[in-house]
Amino acid sequence: MAVETGTRATLARAKSGLLLLGPAFVAAIAYVDPGNVASNVSAGAQFGYLLVWVIVVANLMAGLVQYLSAKLGLVTGLSLPEALRERLGRPARLGYWVQAELVAIATDLAEVVGGAIALYLLFDLPLLVGGAITGAVSLLMLAVYDRRGPRGFERVITGFLLVIAFGFLVGVFVEPPSAADAAAGLVPRFSGAESVLLAAAMLGATVMPHAVYLHSGLARDRHGHTGGTRLRRLLRATKVDVTVAMLLAGAVNLGMLLLAATNLQGLDGVDSIEGAHNAIQNALGPAVALLFAVGLLASGLASTSVGAYAGAMIMQGLLRKRVPLLLRRLVTLVPALVVLAAGVDPSRALILSQVVLSFGIPFALAPLVRLTSDRGLMGDNTNHRLTTAVAWLVAAVIIVLNMALLYLTFVPA
């Protein structure tokens, strides 16, 4: 009887703990968006296993950053944009919002273009039509949040995340990569300016600025502002939430690169998602190619919804303005549709959008580290000195990589 009672109590605690998970899975969608597909597939096709280490490092960085963001929301009851609003004067606040809005536009560009490419691959729809459909579906998914609240939205997004993982990982199991070559890719190194460009794009696609802003609000909205024993329990659950979500997102990103490195390296015409899709179909068969396209579509639909929600949270937090959902959606959707209408190479636009995101990371990360290291704001939950040091190191690595990217791209050899 005592054993049964103990078992029931353990199961009850496990179920209760599982119910606390979810916000990190919504944020993790940002790490498996179409920008990741373009960057990772291009990296694998052009450089094989050379940049495996970038995915591993970026994923570790993302895990730390997302935990700090969620901790800020849980401890203070403020999202990161709200916390910044309280500390910035009006001119600085407006300037900060402008750069955050540019980041949101770059984010939506990647996600809408990715959804449009997927619809073209699946149904031969024109890219502009596919982009409009992707934007419309994102509005419907945001309506789920309005009607069902955070948990309903989390369930829908988590479902999309599982579809994305299945779609992109199947090919790795059909044609397994070389374990020795993949292990060799863990040694940090570059091979020319283009590899630095792709590394910055991969980093920008993994440590996403809008996800940094968003997670603080997601955790606060889901769990509320609390303290004491419940706060400690929520922080422990958040570590699990972030760890599991980042492991899943990291596996998907690594799977994309390994798939390309194993099957696409050295082939002509694989520098675009369409070309990669055709090459996958030739190498692994139509079923794997179909799942790849379905994963891309799920990625575009889910990530553009999460990105639009993040944009609304950023605007409301920094400017204290609640904009109608349709107008808020159009602010970032229209530039993406303009790019599609102009006939810009969509895969190249995806990669360059990720570079823009990489430049936006320090503007999100530096305030986050500063705020979570402030004992007056965080109390007993202030960052440990080691955590703060590592977080500042992450910011420094990103800034140095971006400076190297500028130098190699614009300074003649």
C-alpha positions as CSV (number, residue, x, y, z in Angstrom):
1,M,0.0,0.0,0.0
2,A,2.8,2.4,0.9
3,V,4.5,1.6,-2.5
4,E,1.3,2.3,-4.4
5,T,0.8,5.6,-2.5
6,G,4.4,6.6,-3.2
7,T,4.0,5.7,-6.9
8,R,0.8,7.8,-7.2
9,A,2.5,10.7,-5.5
10,T,5.5,10.4,-7.9
11,L,3.2,10.3,-10.9
12,A,1.2,13.3,-9.6
13,R,4.4,15.3,-9.2
14,A,5.6,14.3,-12.6
15,K,2.3,15.3,-14.2
16,S,2.3,18.6,-12.3
17,G,5.8,19.3,-13.5
18,L,4.9,18.5,-17.1
19,L,2.0,21.0,-16.9
20,L,4.6,23.7,-16.2
21,L,6.4,23.1,-19.5
22,G,5.5,24.9,-22.7
23,P,6.8,28.5,-23.0
24,A,10.3,27.4,-24.1
25,F,8.7,25.2,-26.9
26,V,7.0,28.3,-28.3
27,A,10.3,30.2,-28.2
28,A,12.1,27.2,-29.7
29,I,10.1,27.6,-32.9
30,A,12.3,30.7,-33.6
31,Y,15.3,28.3,-33.7
32,V,13.9,26.0,-36.5
33,D,12.4,28.6,-38.8
34,P,13.0,28.8,-42.6
35,G,16.1,31.0,-42.0
36,N,17.6,28.0,-40.2
37,V,16.8,25.8,-43.1
38,A,18.4,28.1,-45.7
39,S,21.5,28.7,-43.5
40,N,22.1,25.1,-42.4
41,V,21.4,23.5,-45.8
42,S,23.7,26.1,-47.5
43,A,26.4,25.5,-44.9
44,G,26.3,21.7,-45.3
45,A,26.1,21.8,-49.1
46,Q,29.0,24.3,-49.5
47,F,31.3,23.3,-46.6
48,G,30.3,19.8,-45.6
49,Y,30.8,19.2,-41.9
50,L,33.0,22.3,-41.4
51,L,30.4,24.4,-39.4
52,V,28.9,21.7,-37.2
53,W,30.6,23.4,-34.3
54,V,28.6,26.6,-35.0
55,I,25.3,24.8,-34.4
56,V,26.5,23.2,-31.2
57,V,27.9,26.5,-29.8
58,A,24.8,28.5,-30.9
59,N,22.5,26.1,-29.3
60,L,24.4,26.2,-26.0
61,M,24.2,30.0,-26.2
62,A,20.5,29.9,-26.9
63,G,19.8,27.7,-23.9
64,L,21.5,30.2,-21.5
65,V,19.8,33.2,-23.1
66,Q,16.3,31.7,-23.1
67,Y,16.6,30.7,-19.4
68,L,17.7,34.2,-18.4
69,S,14.8,35.7,-20.4
70,A,12.2,33.4,-18.8
71,K,13.8,34.1,-15.3
72,L,13.4,37.8,-15.8
73,G,9.7,37.5,-16.5
74,L,9.0,35.1,-13.7
75,V,11.0,37.1,-11.0
76,T,10.0,40.6,-12.0
77,G,6.6,40.1,-13.6
78,L,7.9,42.2,-16.5
79,S,8.7,41.3,-20.1
80,L,12.2,42.4,-21.3
81,P,10.6,45.3,-23.4
82,E,8.6,46.5,-20.3
83,A,11.7,46.4,-18.1
84,L,13.6,48.4,-20.7
85,R,10.8,51.0,-21.0
86,E,11.1,51.7,-17.3
87,R,14.8,52.5,-17.7
88,L,15.0,54.3,-21.0
89,G,14.2,57.9,-21.7
90,R,11.8,58.7,-24.6
91,P,14.4,59.3,-27.4
92,A,16.3,56.1,-26.4
93,R,13.2,54.1,-26.1
94,L,12.0,55.2,-29.6
95,G,15.4,54.4,-31.1
96,Y,15.5,51.0,-29.4
97,W,12.1,50.2,-30.7
98,V,13.1,51.2,-34.3
99,Q,16.0,48.7,-34.3
100,A,13.8,46.0,-32.7
101,E,11.2,46.6,-35.4
102,L,13.8,46.2,-38.1
103,V,14.7,42.9,-36.5
104,A,11.1,41.9,-36.5
105,I,10.8,42.7,-40.2
106,A,13.9,40.6,-41.0
107,T,12.4,37.8,-38.9
108,D,9.1,37.9,-40.8
109,L,10.9,38.0,-44.1
110,A,12.6,34.7,-43.4
111,E,9.4,33.0,-42.2
112,V,7.0,34.3,-44.9
113,V,9.5,33.5,-47.7
114,G,10.1,30.1,-46.2
115,G,6.3,29.3,-46.1
116,A,6.0,30.6,-49.7
117,I,8.8,28.3,-50.9
118,A,7.2,25.3,-49.2
119,L,3.8,26.0,-50.8
120,Y,5.6,26.3,-54.2
121,L,7.3,23.0,-53.6
122,L,4.1,21.3,-52.5
123,F,1.5,22.8,-54.7
124,D,3.4,24.9,-57.3
125,L,1.8,28.1,-56.0
126,P,3.5,31.4,-57.1
127,L,5.7,32.7,-54.3
128,L,3.7,35.9,-53.8
129,V,0.5,33.9,-53.4
130,G,2.2,31.5,-51.0
131,G,3.5,34.4,-48.9
132,A,0.0,35.9,-48.6
133,I,-1.4,32.5,-47.5
134,T,1.4,32.1,-44.9
135,G,0.5,35.6,-43.5
136,A,-3.2,34.8,-43.4
137,V,-2.7,31.5,-41.6
138,S,-0.5,33.2,-39.0
139,L,-3.4,35.5,-38.3
140,L,-5.7,32.5,-37.6
141,M,-3.1,31.0,-35.3
142,L,-2.8,34.3,-33.4
143,A,-6.6,34.1,-33.0
144,V,-6.1,30.8,-31.2
145,Y,-4.0,32.7,-28.6
146,D,-6.7,35.3,-28.1
147,R,-9.5,32.7,-27.7
148,R,-7.7,29.9,-25.9
149,G,-4.9,31.7,-24.1
150,P,-1.2,30.6,-23.6
151,R,-1.8,26.9,-23.2
152,G,-3.9,26.5,-26.3
153,F,-1.3,28.4,-28.3
154,E,1.5,26.3,-26.8
155,R,-0.2,23.1,-27.8
156,V,-0.7,24.2,-31.4
157,I,2.9,25.4,-31.7
158,T,4.3,22.3,-30.0
159,G,2.4,20.2,-32.5
160,F,4.0,22.2,-35.3
161,L,7.4,21.7,-33.7
162,L,7.0,17.9,-33.7
163,V,6.0,18.0,-37.4
164,I,9.1,20.1,-38.2
165,A,11.4,17.7,-36.3
166,F,10.0,14.7,-38.1
167,G,10.1,16.4,-41.6
168,F,13.7,17.4,-41.3
169,L,15.2,14.5,-39.4
170,V,13.9,11.6,-41.5
171,G,16.5,12.0,-44.2
172,V,19.3,11.7,-41.6
173,F,18.1,8.2,-40.7
174,V,17.6,7.2,-44.3
175,E,21.2,8.1,-45.2
176,P,23.2,8.4,-42.0
177,P,26.1,10.8,-42.0
178,S,29.7,9.9,-41.3
179,A,30.2,9.9,-37.5
180,A,34.0,10.6,-37.9
181,D,33.4,13.6,-40.3
182,A,30.7,15.0,-38.1
183,A,33.0,14.8,-35.0
184,A,35.7,16.5,-37.0
185,G,33.3,19.4,-37.6
186,L,33.2,20.1,-33.9
187,V,36.6,21.8,-34.1
188,P,36.0,25.6,-34.5
189,R,37.4,26.9,-37.8
190,F,36.4,28.8,-41.0
191,S,37.3,28.6,-44.6
192,G,37.1,32.0,-46.2
193,A,34.6,34.9,-46.0
194,E,31.6,32.9,-47.3
195,S,31.9,30.5,-44.3
196,V,32.0,33.4,-41.9
197,L,28.9,34.8,-43.6
198,L,27.1,31.5,-43.2
199,A,28.3,31.1,-39.6
200,A,26.8,34.6,-38.8
201,A,23.6,33.6,-40.6
202,M,23.4,30.3,-38.6
203,L,24.1,32.2,-35.4
204,G,21.4,34.8,-36.2
205,A,19.0,32.0,-37.0
206,T,19.6,30.3,-33.7
207,V,20.0,33.0,-31.1
208,M,17.0,35.0,-32.3
209,P,16.5,38.5,-30.9
210,H,12.7,38.3,-31.0
211,A,12.8,35.0,-29.0
212,V,14.9,36.8,-26.3
213,Y,12.2,39.5,-26.0
214,L,9.4,37.0,-26.2
215,H,10.3,34.4,-23.7
216,S,10.2,36.8,-20.8
217,G,6.6,37.6,-21.6
218,L,5.6,34.0,-22.4
219,A,6.8,32.8,-19.0
220,R,5.2,35.7,-17.1
221,D,1.8,35.3,-19.0
222,R,1.8,31.5,-18.5
223,H,2.8,31.4,-14.8
224,G,2.2,34.9,-13.4
225,H,4.4,36.9,-11.1
226,T,5.1,35.0,-7.9
227,G,7.7,34.4,-5.2
228,G,8.8,32.0,-2.5
229,T,8.6,28.3,-2.9
230,R,6.4,28.5,-6.1
231,L,8.9,30.7,-7.8
232,R,11.8,28.3,-7.0
233,R,9.7,25.5,-8.4
234,L,8.9,27.4,-11.5
235,L,12.6,28.3,-12.1
236,R,13.5,24.6,-11.8
237,A,10.8,23.7,-14.2
238,T,11.9,26.4,-16.6
239,K,15.4,24.9,-16.7
240,V,13.9,21.6,-17.8
241,D,11.6,23.3,-20.2
242,V,14.5,25.2,-21.9
243,T,16.8,22.2,-21.9
244,V,14.3,19.9,-23.6
245,A,13.2,22.5,-26.1
246,M,16.8,23.5,-27.0
247,L,17.8,19.8,-27.4
248,L,15.0,19.3,-29.8
249,A,15.7,22.5,-31.8
250,G,19.4,21.7,-31.8
251,A,18.8,18.2,-33.1
252,V,16.7,19.6,-35.9
253,N,19.3,22.2,-36.9
254,L,22.1,19.6,-36.8
255,G,20.0,17.2,-38.8
256,M,19.6,19.8,-41.5
257,L,23.3,20.4,-41.8
258,L,24.2,16.7,-41.7
259,L,21.6,15.9,-44.3
260,A,23.1,18.5,-46.7
261,A,26.7,17.6,-45.9
262,T,26.0,13.9,-46.6
263,N,23.8,14.2,-49.7
264,L,24.3,17.6,-51.3
265,Q,28.0,18.6,-50.9
266,G,29.6,19.3,-54.2
267,L,26.3,19.2,-56.2
268,D,25.4,22.0,-58.6
269,G,22.2,24.0,-58.0
270,V,21.8,23.3,-54.3
271,D,22.5,26.8,-53.1
272,S,18.8,27.4,-52.8
273,I,16.1,25.6,-50.9
274,E,14.3,24.6,-54.2
275,G,17.6,23.1,-55.5
276,A,18.2,21.3,-52.2
277,H,14.7,19.9,-52.3
278,N,15.3,18.6,-55.9
279,A,18.6,17.1,-54.9
280,I,17.1,15.4,-51.8
281,Q,14.4,13.9,-54.0
282,N,17.1,12.5,-56.4
283,A,19.3,11.2,-53.6
284,L,16.8,10.0,-51.1
285,G,13.5,9.6,-52.9
286,P,10.2,11.6,-53.2
287,A,8.9,10.5,-49.8
288,V,11.9,12.2,-47.9
289,A,11.6,15.2,-50.2
290,L,7.9,15.5,-49.5
291,L,8.5,15.4,-45.7
292,F,11.2,18.0,-46.1
293,A,8.7,20.3,-47.8
294,V,6.1,19.6,-45.2
295,G,8.6,20.4,-42.4
296,L,9.5,23.7,-44.2
297,L,5.8,24.6,-44.4
298,A,5.2,23.9,-40.8
299,S,8.3,25.9,-39.9
300,G,7.1,28.9,-41.9
301,L,3.5,28.8,-40.5
302,A,4.5,28.4,-36.9
303,S,7.4,30.7,-36.8
304,T,5.6,33.6,-38.5
305,S,2.8,33.3,-35.9
306,V,5.3,33.4,-33.1
307,G,7.2,36.2,-34.7
308,A,4.1,38.3,-35.1
309,Y,3.2,37.8,-31.4
310,A,6.7,38.8,-30.4
311,G,6.5,42.0,-32.5
312,A,3.2,42.9,-30.7
313,M,4.8,42.3,-27.3
314,I,7.8,44.4,-28.2
315,M,5.7,47.3,-29.4
316,Q,3.4,47.2,-26.4
317,G,6.2,46.8,-24.0
318,L,8.4,49.6,-25.3
319,L,5.8,52.1,-26.4
320,R,2.8,51.1,-24.2
321,K,0.7,51.0,-27.4
322,R,-1.7,48.2,-28.2
323,V,-2.0,48.1,-32.0
324,P,-4.9,46.2,-33.8
325,L,-3.8,42.6,-34.7
326,L,-4.3,43.1,-38.4
327,L,-2.3,46.3,-38.6
328,R,0.4,44.9,-36.4
329,R,0.7,41.9,-38.7
330,L,0.9,44.1,-41.9
331,V,3.8,46.1,-40.5
332,T,6.2,43.1,-40.9
333,L,4.3,41.1,-43.5
334,V,4.2,43.8,-46.3
335,P,8.1,44.1,-46.6
336,A,8.3,40.3,-47.0
337,L,5.6,40.4,-49.7
338,V,7.5,43.2,-51.5
339,V,10.6,41.1,-51.6
340,L,8.7,38.2,-53.1
341,A,7.0,40.5,-55.6
342,A,10.3,42.0,-56.6
343,G,11.7,38.6,-57.7
344,V,14.6,38.6,-55.2
345,D,16.3,35.2,-54.9
346,P,14.3,33.9,-51.9
347,S,17.0,31.6,-50.5
348,R,19.6,34.4,-50.6
349,A,17.1,36.7,-49.0
350,L,16.6,34.2,-46.2
351,I,20.3,34.0,-45.5
352,L,20.8,37.7,-45.5
353,S,17.8,38.2,-43.2
354,Q,19.6,35.9,-40.7
355,V,22.7,38.1,-40.9
356,V,20.5,41.1,-40.0
357,L,19.1,39.1,-37.0
358,S,22.7,38.4,-35.9
359,F,23.4,42.1,-35.7
360,G,20.3,42.6,-33.6
361,I,21.3,40.0,-31.0
362,P,23.5,42.3,-28.9
363,F,20.7,44.8,-28.5
364,A,18.6,42.1,-26.9
365,L,21.2,40.2,-25.1
366,A,23.2,43.0,-23.4
367,P,20.2,44.5,-21.6
368,L,19.0,41.0,-20.6
369,V,22.4,40.2,-19.0
370,R,22.5,43.6,-17.3
371,L,19.0,43.3,-15.9
372,T,19.3,39.7,-14.6
373,S,22.6,40.7,-12.9
374,D,20.9,43.6,-11.0
375,R,20.3,42.6,-7.4
376,G,18.0,45.5,-6.8
377,L,15.7,44.1,-9.5
378,M,16.2,40.3,-9.2
379,G,16.9,40.0,-5.4
380,D,18.0,36.5,-4.4
381,N,17.6,35.3,-8.0
382,T,20.3,37.6,-9.4
383,N,22.7,35.8,-11.8
384,H,25.6,33.9,-10.3
385,R,28.9,35.7,-11.2
386,L,29.9,32.8,-13.4
387,T,26.6,32.9,-15.3
388,T,27.0,36.7,-15.9
389,A,30.6,36.2,-17.1
390,V,29.5,33.5,-19.6
391,A,26.6,35.6,-20.8
392,W,28.9,38.5,-21.4
393,L,31.3,36.2,-23.2
394,V,28.4,35.1,-25.5
395,A,27.6,38.7,-26.3
396,A,31.3,39.4,-27.1
397,V,31.6,36.3,-29.4
398,I,28.6,37.5,-31.4
399,I,29.9,41.0,-31.7
400,V,33.4,39.9,-32.8
401,L,31.9,37.5,-35.3
402,N,29.8,40.3,-36.8
403,M,32.8,42.6,-37.0
404,A,34.8,39.8,-38.8
405,L,31.8,39.4,-41.2
406,L,31.8,43.1,-42.1
407,Y,35.6,43.1,-42.6
408,L,35.7,40.0,-44.8
409,T,32.6,41.0,-46.8
410,F,33.4,44.6,-47.6
411,V,37.2,45.0,-47.3
412,P,38.9,43.9,-50.6
413,A,41.3,41.0,-50.2
